[in-house]
Amino acid sequence: MGLKQLSHGDRIVFLRLFTKELLINSAESDRLKGLIKSEKIKRKYLREERDSLHKDVGEKFFEVSSIRKPAKKIIDNTRPVSNEVIKSKHVPVQNKVGFRELDNANVMSKITPLIKDMAVQLIECPGPGRNVVVKVRNETKVTRVVLDEGEIEEIVNHFANQAKVPVVGGLLKAAIGDLMVSAVISKYVGSRFIITKSSPYSLIEGK
């Protein structure tokens, strides 16, 4: 049956339904375009952070962080803080100004020893299910610490609350005491964060 064979009332109903479908498809297309644009911005931001770290460390830091089963220089986070980083010189642990641990000790206990260890200059979580990597005296070392998506998001949100800086578009860049936190929250590319220390102790260790 063609459109001309329909009654006037049926034509109106048909045209309304047709218009409704066009609007729904158009809205869905706009939503997908928005998601794609958002992910492109996150990836561009992440590439800029990686390029900046490559200049500071002087090596392909993120390529090393992708190693899941390193043959050596493995850090066991079950050991005392003084032995947290292999071959690192013991430095007295001091409390951080502006840094507070999460109420959920099971989450924060995984990275707190690294934050408090003054020999550690930089901490990177490259994504869920990947080993956390640290920088000690300009040397990259892989730890046994592994975080899942929920743990990463909880830690990032905690730092955002401490700094009173909102996570906008899945991105965070904030300073807490002597810590600079850069993070991306994304279920598509994987959430991740980088914590850089700027205390006098870490600068001395980096010489």
RAVENCOR-V589981 format. One record per backbone hydrogen bond with DSSP energy under -0.5 kcal/mol. NH is the residue of the N-H (numbers start at 1). CO is the residue of the C=O. E is the energy in kcal/mol with one decimal. If there is no record, write none. Layout:
NH/CO/E
NH/CO/E
This chain:
5/2/-0.7
6/3/-1.0
11/7/-2.3
12/8/-1.8
13/9/-2.1
14/10/-2.7
15/11/-2.9
16/12/-2.3
17/13/-2.3
18/14/-2.6
19/15/-2.6
20/16/-2.4
21/17/-2.2
22/18/-1.9
23/19/-2.2
24/20/-2.3
25/21/-2.6
26/22/-2.2
27/23/-2.4
28/24/-2.3
29/25/-2.1
30/26/-2.2
31/27/-2.2
32/28/-2.3
33/29/-2.2
34/30/-2.1
35/31/-2.1
36/32/-2.4
37/33/-2.4
38/34/-2.3
39/35/-2.4
40/36/-2.0
41/37/-1.9
42/38/-2.1
43/39/-2.5
44/40/-2.1
45/41/-2.3
46/42/-2.4
47/43/-2.3
48/44/-1.9
49/45/-1.9
50/46/-2.2
51/47/-2.5
52/48/-2.0
53/49/-2.0
54/50/-2.4
55/51/-1.4
56/52/-1.5
57/53/-2.9
58/54/-1.8
61/59/-2.1
64/60/-1.5
65/61/-1.6
66/62/-0.6
66/63/-0.7
67/64/-1.7
75/142/-1.3
76/74/-0.5
77/75/-0.7
79/76/-1.7
83/80/-1.3
84/81/-1.8
86/84/-0.5
88/85/-1.7
98/96/-0.6
99/96/-0.8
100/98/-0.5
105/103/-1.4
107/104/-1.1
108/104/-1.9
109/105/-2.5
110/107/-1.2
111/108/-1.3
112/108/-2.6
113/109/-0.5
115/111/-2.1
116/112/-2.7
117/113/-1.5
118/116/-0.7
120/117/-1.5
121/119/-0.5
121/135/-3.1
122/135/-1.1
123/195/-2.8
124/133/-3.2
125/193/-2.9
126/124/-0.7
129/147/-2.6
130/127/-1.7
132/145/-3.0
133/124/-2.8
134/141/-2.9
135/122/-2.1
136/134/-0.5
136/139/-3.0
137/119/-0.6
139/136/-1.6
141/134/-2.8
142/73/-0.7
143/132/-2.6
144/75/-1.7
147/130/-0.7
152/148/-2.3
153/149/-2.3
154/150/-2.1
155/151/-2.3
156/152/-2.6
157/153/-2.6
158/154/-1.8
159/155/-2.2
160/156/-2.2
161/157/-2.1
162/158/-2.3
163/159/-2.4
164/160/-0.8
165/160/-2.2
168/166/-0.9
168/171/-1.5
169/167/-0.6
171/168/-1.6
172/183/-2.2
174/181/-2.5
176/179/-2.6
179/176/-2.1
180/196/-2.8
181/174/-3.4
181/179/-0.5
182/180/-0.5
182/194/-2.5
183/172/-2.8
184/192/-2.6
185/170/-3.3
186/184/-0.6
190/186/-1.2
192/184/-2.4
193/125/-1.6
194/182/-2.9
195/123/-3.3
196/180/-2.7
196/194/-0.5
197/121/-2.6
198/178/-2.2
203/199/-1.7
204/200/-2.1
205/201/-2.3
206/202/-1.3
207/204/-1.3
